[in-house]
Amino acid sequence: MYKISSSQFNYQYGDQIHFPYSIARLVAFLKTKKNIKNEFQFEKTFVFRDKLDDYLQRCKDSDILLCSCYVWNWEITTSLAKEVKKLNPNCLIIFGGPEVPDLTGNFFEKYPFVDIIVHGEGEYVIGNIFEEYLNKKDFSKTKGVETKDFRNESEKRITDLETLPSPYLTNTVWDLVEKIDGVKYIASWETNRGCPYQCTFCDWGSLTNAKMTKWSEEMLYEEIEWFGENKIVYIDCCDANFGIYQDRDLKIAKKLKEVALKTNYPERIRPAWAKFSSDKIIPIAKELQRGGLLRAVTLAVQSLDETTLEIVKRANIEFDKFSELTDTFRENGIPTYTELIMGMPGETLESWKHGLEVLVSDTKIGSIFIYNCGVFTNAPMNQPIYVKHHKIKKLRSPIYLAHSSIHDRGMPEYEEISIGAASFTLDDLKETYLYSWLVQAFSSLGIFEYISKYYNKNYNLKFMKFYEILLEFCRTQKSLFSDEYNRVIDYIDNGYSGKGWNHHDPKLGDIYWPIEEATWLRLTYSKKILLEETLNFLKFLESKQDFNTKSEILYDLVKFQLFLLTTRDDSKEIKSDDFEYNWKNFFTNNDKLIGSKNNYKYKNLVLEEDPILWGYEAIFYGRSSKKYKFHPESLQTETSANCIEI
């Protein structure tokens, strides 16, 4: 029998790592062909990055090596393939996956150890390759393949997904992995394929030619049952637009809820929600929420600048409708989060700050996540004519994988990010990053959220002006905040010089943190220190703007702000405190600020005693579901009858 080795390397997140889903799909399909099943022996797939030497030895007598290539495993995959070819020159090495370039250029000169690359969906193509391997090994007429000598026409899209057996129901995933004590496997899962949109920063639509196909509901229900029976903790839903088929996806969500409540598995699913989210998604999210499976729904805008959105072919919903939508989700008890991308062509520093002002001004916006603009291998943004027209400058940067383990990482991986375009310079982008950090850490994550709202409401101080003053304070005054600012300046300079974006603080656990989350964790370590430092900043702001807020109001305001924060030194099950002013009604009902004795209370959102696990629960797991702060409208209130108008 012919020996088949395969690789689909990934990173571990705590005790979890992904199944080699793509390889398992190929193998499950290949085994439907009797002659292939009888002639080929499929070995365990290479998944763990720290076992490269062992994997290499396993390939000494392999006949074929299948490599599933992604941006997060390209370097280790090419390194493995190169060494395998030296050790075993007769091994046929086949590359496929999103990181295999469609425009190959000098690919085979750079990677001469690769024999065949597969373009497009892999199942039919790999089936034809294996059939021909048993025949004459002449691949010159095999559709969808390219070698150093020829490139053949594409294989047709797979329109009947029922021809593809499930890698789960066939137990192929278990056949291909090693069961290791303490390691849990994440299940990648498709309910459909394709994307109807053509966003230039994304390769989803371009890789699938925009057409969508679906698996049968019956098979998906069986897979959900399998997830429960096999105690799969986490499902990474790989649909480009979960929720786009509203009636169908509602039934899928109901099945997930049913199985989760019956078996306690899966514990969580993370879908990529439909790009044009609407209130029609709410019933779907509700079902997942009732099953304990959902943390939050993505309402991605990517940018609020019309020019940028036109350039990247991303037409967002009108912002007033978006605001209404976030309000509707919140009324239904469903957390939402918003995504933005820095460094897209068309964006300027001023347009970015304007977009942040709009988002921060909206009281119903959920958590805000902001990312660098990746320039993916097969995305339209990476097309030479597009790059030239918009003067896009790219940087090869060590790949950033938030919350991934610092251990057993093996060789570094890289991605390309945008660091310049006709509309902005690298210096502009660095300043963009600073404001993005401020808005995420201090506004979205709640450290100064209601303080800035007080100044906006009472003095009409723009939010971005508030954060400009905070920047000036950090640059000129020694403080707790300037310490974080200096860390972030170094972080940004290192990141945009190609040194990578991984941030590790041993006090926060053995993972790489998003810098804004690490800032939040360090600032919320001691409520007393944070209160003192915040009052010092407000003295600076008041002087700078020639404001004259009474000191007792400022003290009570800061005390209220920190009361709403989840802080590490507050372990009471019920948080309760007395205030001198009507802060709840001031912020939620637009009431005038009056002096009145108020007692506010709420149930503490995080009670974990271990400091590392506390951070994980509060901001790693809890960011999407907002465990890091409490909303004032939900406070329980006791108010004194004695009121004094300010």
N, C-alpha and C positions, 0 to 999 in steps of 0.2 A: 504494500500500500504506500501511497505517497504521503509524506509527512507535511502537514500545513501548520506553520506558526503564524501568529498574528499579534499586532500591537495596537493598543488604544490607551496610551498613557494618560493619567490624570493626576490631579493634586488631591490630597486629603484635606477635608474640612473637619477638624476634630477627629472623631472616630469614624467618619463617613467618607466614602469614595464612590464614584459612579461605576455602575456596571459598564462593560464594554458594549454598549447598546448597538452601535453601528456595525461592529464586527459580528455580533450575535444575529443581527438581522440578515446579514449576508450568509452566515453559516446555516441559519434556519432555512433560508431559501435554497441553498445548494443541496441540502439534505433531502429536499423534495424530489431530486433527480436521482433515480435508483443507481445509475452507473457511477455518479459522483459519490454517492453515499458509500458505495461498495469499494471504491478505489482510493478514497482519501481519508486520512486520519487527522482530525482537527485537534490540535493540542491546546493547552490552556493559553488564554490571551495574556499578553504582557500589559500590566496595568500600573504596578507600583514603581515609582521613579527611582527608588533606592536599590532596585534589584537588577540594574542594567547588566552588570557583569554576568550574573547568573543567567539572565535571559539570552545573552550572547552565546553562552555555552550550549544552551538548549537548541540553538539554530545550526549547530555544526553539521547536522545531517538533514536539515529541513530542505524540502524540495521547493516550497513556495513560502514567501513571507508577505502577508497582507498587512498594510500599514494604514490605519485610519488617522488622518492628519487634521489637526486643528491648530489655531494660533498658540494655544497653551501647551502643545506637545511637539511642535515642529523641530526644535533643536535636538531633543532627545530621540525623536523618531529617525531623523536623518543620521544622527550619530550611530544609532543601532544598525541602520541599514548599511551604512558605509563599512562598519566592522564586520557585519555578516558577509558582505560580498568579498572581503579580504579572506575571511575564514572559510567561506563556502562559495566559491565563484560560480558554481552551477545553480545556486538558489535563485529562483525567479522572484524578483522583488517588485511588488505592485503597490503603488500609492493611490489613495483616493481620499475624498473628504474636502471640506470647505477651504482648506489652506493650500490645496493643489491649484496653481494658477490656471485660469482659462487662457490667458495670453502667456504662453510658455516662454517666449523669447529664447534666452540661452540656458533654459532650465537643465537640459541634459548635459551641457558642458559643465555646469556648476555641480550637478548631482549625477555623475556618470554611473553610479552604482544602482540607480533606479532603472528598471527595465521597461515598465509599463506604468502609465498614469491613466486613471479613469476619470472621465468628465461626466458630470451630471449624476443622476440617481444610479446607485451602484448595483442593485440586485440583478437586473437583467444582464448588465454588462459583465458582471463577475461570473454569472452562470455561463455566458458564452465563452469567456476566457477559459474556464475549467473544462468545458466541452472540447474546445480546441486543444487544450493541453493533453487530453487523452487521444487526440487525433494526430495532427502533424506539427502542432506547436507553431503554426503559421497564423499570426494574428493580424495579418495585413488586411483582412476583410471583416474583422471583428468591430462592430459599431461601438462608438463611445470611448475608444482607446487611442492613446498616442504613445509613440516610442521615439527614439532619436532619429528614426528613419522615415516615419510617416505619421500622419494624423488622420484618422478615419472620421466619417460622418457620425453625427450624434445618434445615440439610441433614442427611440421614441420615449416620451414620457409614459410612466406607468399609470394608466387610467383606471385599471381594476386592481385596487389594493388588496382585494381578497385573494389574489394569487400569491400574496406574501404572507407566509405563516408567522405567527407571533413568536418572538424570541422568548417570551415569558411562558406562554401556554405549552410550548414545546420543551420548556426547561433548559433551553439552549444557553441562557445566561449562566445558569448554575454549572452547566457542563464546561463552560469556558473560564470560570474563575475559581480561585482557591478560597475555600472557606477558612477564615482566620479569626481566631478568638479576639474579640474586642473590636472587630471591623464590621461596620454595617454598610450595606450597599444601597446607593441611591439609584432609583429607577428613572431613567429617561423615558419619556412616553409621548408618542404621537397619536392624536385622534384624527388629524388631517395633515395634508402636506400642501405647501404653496403659500403664496402671499400675493394679494391683488395690488399691492402698493409698490411704488418704485423709488422710495426714499434713497437718495444717493449715498448716504452714509451707511447703508445697510446692504448686506449681500443676500438677504432672504428672498426678495422678489426676483433678483437677477439670476440666482442659482436655480430657481424653480420655474423660470419663464412666466411667473405671475399666476399660472393656473392652479386651481385648488382641487384636490381630490380628498376623499374621506374613507375611513374604515367603517365597517358596519357597526351599528350600535351593539349588536349581539356579541361580537368579538370583544369590543371594548368593555362590556359588562363582565365578561369572563376574565379579562385581564385585571379588572378591579377586584374581583373575587380572589384572584391569584395574589395580588398585592397584600390583601388581608391575611390569607392563609400563610404566606411566606414572610409575614411580619416586616414588610417594607416600610421603613420609617418615613421616607421622604420621596415624593414624586416630583421630578423636574419636567414639567410639561413643555414639550418642544414645539407646540403649535405656534405659528407666528401671530395668530389672532384668536385665542380662545374666547368664546362668547360670540363669535361672528355668526354662527349658526345657533340662533338664540333658543329655539325650541329643543333642538337636539342637545345642545350643551347643557341646557337646564336638566334634561333627563340624565345626562352623564353625571352632573353635579349631585343629583338626588341619589344616584347609585353609589357614588363615592361616600356621601353622608351615611347611607344605610350600612355600608360595609365598615366604615370607620367606627360607627356607634356599636356595631355588633362585635367587632374583633379588636378594636382599639388601634387598628392599622388601616391605611397609613395615618401618620400623625400630622402630616402637612403636605400640601401641594402648592407649587409655585408656578402659576401659568403666566405666559406672556399674553396679556389681555388684548382684546381687539383694539386696533389703533384709534378708532373713533368710538371710544367708550360712551355709552349713554345710559340713561336710567333703565333701559331694557336689560342691562347686565345685572341690575340689583337683585332680581330673583335668583340668578345663578350664584352670585356671591353669597346671598343669604343661605342657600342650601349648604355651600361649603363651610360657611361660618357655623351653622348649626351642627355640623359634623366635627367641629373643632379643627378644621383643616386649613382655614384661611387666616392669614395675618392682615393682608390689605390688598386693595385693588389699585393697579397702576393707572393714573390719568396722565399720560406722557404728553408734554407739549414740545419738548426739545429746544424750542426757542420761542420768544414772543415778538420777534422782529419780522415784519412782513417780507422784507427783502431777502433775509436769510431763508425763510420758509419757502419762498419761491425758488431760490437757487437750489435748495436740497429737495425740492419736489415734495414738500411736506405741508399740506394745507391744514392747519389746526382749526378746530371749532372756534367760533367767536368767543372771546374771553368772558363776556357777560353770561353766555350760556354755560361756559366752563365753570364759572363761579356758582351758577345755579346748580350745576351738576354736583359739585363738591358739597354744597349745602344739602342736597337730596341724599347723597350717600351718608353724610354725617347724621341726618335725621333718622336714617335707617340703621344707625349703629355700625356702619361699615367703614373702617379706617381706609383712607386713600393716601397715596403718595404721588408726587409729581416729579418727573425727570426732565433735566435740562442737559444740554451738551455744549461744553465750551470749545471754541476753536473752529466753528463751522464757517465756511466762506459766506461773506455778506455781513457777518456780525462785526460790530465795533464795540469798544469799551463803553461808550455812552449808550448804545442800544442795549447792551447787556445789563447795565445798571438800571436802565429804564424798565427792562423786563423784570428784574429783581424787585424794583419798587412796586410794580403792579402785583406781583405775587405776594409780597410781604403785606401789602395793603389789604389783601383779601383775607378776611378773618376765618374763612372756612377751608382754606387750603390745608391739605394734610402735610406730611413730611416732605421735604424737598431733597432730592438726590441730584447731585451735579457731577458730571463725568467729563474727562478729556474726550476729544473726538478721535476715535480710532479710525484709521484708514485701512480698511480690510482688503485683503488680496483681490477679491473678486467683486468688490463694491463699485458702483458707478463712479464714486468719488475718487477712485484710484485709476480710472481710465486716463491715459496720457493727455488726451485732448482736454479733459475736464481739469486736470491738475494744471496744465499750462494756462488755460483760459482764466482760472481763478487765482493763479499764482500761489498755489498751495505748497507750503514748505512742510516736509515730513521729518520726523525724528524716529530713529530706531531706539525703542525704549524697552528696558526689562518689563515684562508683562506684570500688570497689577491685578491681583486676585484678592479682593477684600475678604478678610476673615480666614484665609487659608493658613494652614499650620506652618510654623517656621521650621519644622523638622522634616527630614527625609525628602527634600525638594529636588535633589539631584542637580543636574546642570541648569543654568538659567534659561528661561524662554524670553522671547522678544515680540513686541508688536510695534506697528508704526502708528504714531499719533500726529495730528496736525499741530504745528507750532507757528504757523504764519499763513497769511493769505493777502490778497489785494486790499482787504478791508481792515486788517489789523497786523501789528508787529508783535514780536516776541515779548517786548516790554509791555505792550497792551495786554497780552495774554497773561503775563504774570500778575498784573494788577487785577485782571478779571478773576484770576484764581483767588486772590486775596479777598475780594468782595464776596466771592462764592463761599469761601471758608467762613467769613463773618456771618453771612446770612444763614448758612446751614447750622453752625455751632451756636450762635447767639440768638438768632430769631427762630428758625424752624425747630431747633432742639430746645428752645425755650429759656435760655439763660437770661436774655434781656428782652424777651418777647413783649411782655406787658409794660416794661419800663419804656421801651421805644414807642409803644402805643400810647402811653400816657403823654409823652412829649409831642407826638403827632396830633393827638386829640386836643391837648391843652394849649399848645403853642404853634400848632400847624407846622411842626418840624418834620420835614421829609425823612423817610426811613433811611434812604441812602446818605442824607446829610448827617443823620445820627451816627451811621457807621463810618463816615468820613472822619468825624470827630473822634470816634473810638480808635481809628487808625492813627490819627495824630497823637492821641494819648499814648498809644503803644509805642510810638516812635520817639516820644520825647520824655516820658515819665516811666520810672522803674516801678513795676507792679506785677501782680499775678498774671495780668493779661499781656503785659509786654513779654513775659517769659514765654507764653504760648505763641505770641506773634513772632518772636525770634526763632522759635522752633519751626514755625510754618515758613518763614522766609528761607531758612536753610533747606527745608523740605522742597519748596517750589524751585529754588535754584538747582538743587540736585536733580529733581525730576526733569526739568527742562534742559539739563545738560547731559541727559542720557544715563543717569545713575539709578534711575528707577524710583518707584513710588511706595515701596514697602516701608511701613512705620511700625517698629516694634518697641514696646515699653514693657520690660520684664514685670513691672508692678501690675500690668493689666492682662497678663496671660501670654501664652506662647502662640499667639496668632499675629498676623499683620492687620493693623487697624486702619480704616479710613481716618485721615488726619482730623477731620471735624469731630468724629466720635471719640478719638483719643483726647482731644481738647476738652470735650464735654466731660469725660470721665475724670480727668485731672481737676477740672474746675469744680466739680460737684463732690469732691472728696470730703470737704469740710464746709458745712453751711455757714459757720461762724466766720471763717476766713473769707469766703466768697461775699458775705454781706459787707464786711469792712472794706474790701477791695472795690466793691461796686459803689459804695458811698463815696469813696475817694474819686472814682471816675466821674460820678455825677457832680461833684464839686467842680471838677475841671470843665465839664460840659456847661454847667450853669454859668460859670465865669466866661467861658468862650462865647456863649450866646447872649450874655447879659440877662439871664433869667433870674428870678428871685423866688423860687419855690421855697416854702417854709421847710425847715429842716425836719420837723415832725412828720410832714407829708412824705418827704423823700424816704425817711426811715421806714415808715409804714408801707410805702410802695415797694421798697426793696424787700422788706420782710414778706409781703404778700407774694411778690414774684418768686422768691425762694421757697415759699410754702407750696407753690404749685409744682415745683421741680421735684423729681425723684432724686434724693440725695443719699449718699452712702452711709452717712452717720445718723440717719433717721430710720429706726427699725420698728417703730410702733405700728401695730396693725391698723389703728385708726389715727390718722393725722388730724390734729385739732389745734387751733390757735386763735387768739383774740386780736382784733384789729380796730384801729381808731376811725377808720373811714369805710365808706360803702363801696369797696372795690369791685365786688361782684356785679352790682347793678351799674356801676360806672362803666365797666368794660362790656357788659353783655346787653344792657338795656338802654345804653346811651344816656343814663341819668346824670344829673349834675353830681359832682363830687361834694359830699357833705360829711361833716364829722358825726359819726354815729358808731356806737360800740357794736361790733359784729363778731360773732364766733363762727368760724368756718371749719368744716370737717369733711373728710372723705377717707375712703379705704385706701391704705397704702398700696401702690401698684406693684412693688417688688419687696419681698420680705426675706430674700436669700441672705444668709449670714456669711457665707464664704465670699470674700471680697472679689475674687476673680469671677466666680460664677454670678455674683451680683452684677458685675459689669456686662457679662454675656446676656443675662436676662433683661437688663435695663435697656441696653442700646444695640447689642448685636442682634439678638432675637427680637428685641422689643421696639426697634426703631420703626418698623412698618406699622406695628399695632399700637404705637404711641404709649409705651410703658414708661417713658422718660419724663412725662409731664401730665398734668391734669388740667382739664378745661374748666374755667371758672363757672360756666353756666350750670355745671353739674354739682357744684358745691352744696352741701347741706348748710343752712344758715339759721342763726339765731341773732336777732337784731334788737338793740335797745330802743326804747321809745324816745329817748333824748337825742335829737338830731340838730346839728348846726351846719348851715349852708356855708360853703367856702367862698 
